[in-house]
């Protein structure tokens, strides 16, 4: 994994930890096991949109069940935004 990907993973995990008030969050953990409800997830999405200046489709919450799923989604969104801005 390259440095930029590591940075994204660390930042997303940090935001999830902060928003859910957790000491530890692992990429493979399901949001449900972290106690996240729909309101928590929307708050996380808003924070990530602000952090990365991207738009996250609300429907993605239905299919992204783990922190890793969210990290992968953010990576793709950043890549797609960079391609569109060229």
C-alpha positions as CSV (number, residue, x, y, z in Angstrom):
1,X,0.0,0.0,0.0
2,X,1.4,3.4,-0.9
3,X,1.8,6.3,1.5
4,X,-1.3,8.2,0.2
5,X,-3.5,5.0,0.6
6,X,-2.1,4.6,4.2
7,X,-2.9,8.3,4.9
8,X,-6.5,7.8,3.7
9,X,-6.9,4.7,5.8
10,X,-5.6,6.4,8.9
11,X,-7.7,9.5,8.3
12,X,-10.9,7.5,7.8
13,X,-10.3,5.3,10.8
14,X,-9.5,8.4,12.8
15,X,-12.8,10.0,11.8
16,X,-14.8,6.9,12.6
17,X,-13.1,6.6,16.0
18,X,-13.8,10.2,16.8
19,X,-17.4,10.2,15.6
20,X,-18.3,6.9,17.4
21,X,-16.1,7.7,20.4
22,X,-14.1,4.5,20.2
23,X,-10.6,3.8,21.3
24,X,-10.0,1.3,18.6
25,X,-11.4,0.7,15.1
26,X,-10.1,-1.9,12.8
27,X,-10.8,-1.9,9.0
28,X,-12.6,-5.3,9.1
29,X,-15.0,-4.2,11.8
30,X,-18.6,-3.8,10.9
31,X,-20.2,-0.5,11.7
32,X,-23.0,-2.4,13.5
33,X,-20.5,-4.0,15.9
34,X,-19.2,-0.5,16.6
35,X,-22.7,0.6,17.6
36,X,-23.2,2.9,14.7
37,X,-26.7,3.8,13.7
38,X,-28.0,5.6,10.6
39,X,-27.4,9.0,12.3
40,X,-23.9,8.1,13.2
41,X,-23.2,7.0,9.6
42,X,-24.6,10.2,8.2
43,X,-22.4,12.2,10.5
44,X,-19.3,10.2,9.4
45,X,-20.3,10.7,5.7
46,X,-20.6,14.5,6.2
47,X,-17.2,14.6,7.9
48,X,-15.6,12.6,5.2
49,X,-17.2,14.8,2.5
50,X,-15.8,17.9,4.2
51,X,-12.4,16.3,4.7
52,X,-11.9,15.1,1.1
53,X,-14.1,17.7,-0.8
54,X,-16.1,14.8,-2.4
55,X,-19.7,13.9,-2.6
56,X,-20.8,10.6,-1.1
57,X,-23.9,9.0,-2.4
58,X,-26.3,8.2,0.5
59,X,-27.1,4.9,-1.0
60,X,-23.6,3.7,-0.5
61,X,-24.4,3.3,3.2
62,X,-26.6,0.4,2.3
63,X,-23.8,-1.6,0.8
64,X,-20.7,-0.5,2.8
65,X,-20.8,-2.5,6.0
66,X,-17.2,-2.3,7.3
67,X,-14.7,0.5,7.8
68,X,-12.6,-1.1,5.0
69,X,-15.6,-0.8,2.7
70,X,-15.8,2.9,3.5
71,X,-12.0,3.3,3.0
72,X,-12.1,1.7,-0.4
73,X,-15.1,3.8,-1.4
74,X,-13.3,7.0,-0.4
75,X,-10.1,6.0,-2.3
76,X,-12.2,5.4,-5.5
77,X,-14.1,8.7,-5.0
78,X,-10.8,10.6,-4.6
79,X,-9.3,8.9,-7.7
80,X,-12.4,9.6,-9.8
81,X,-12.5,13.2,-8.6
82,X,-8.8,13.6,-9.6
83,X,-9.5,12.1,-13.1
84,X,-12.5,14.4,-13.7
85,X,-10.4,17.4,-12.7
86,X,-7.7,16.8,-15.2
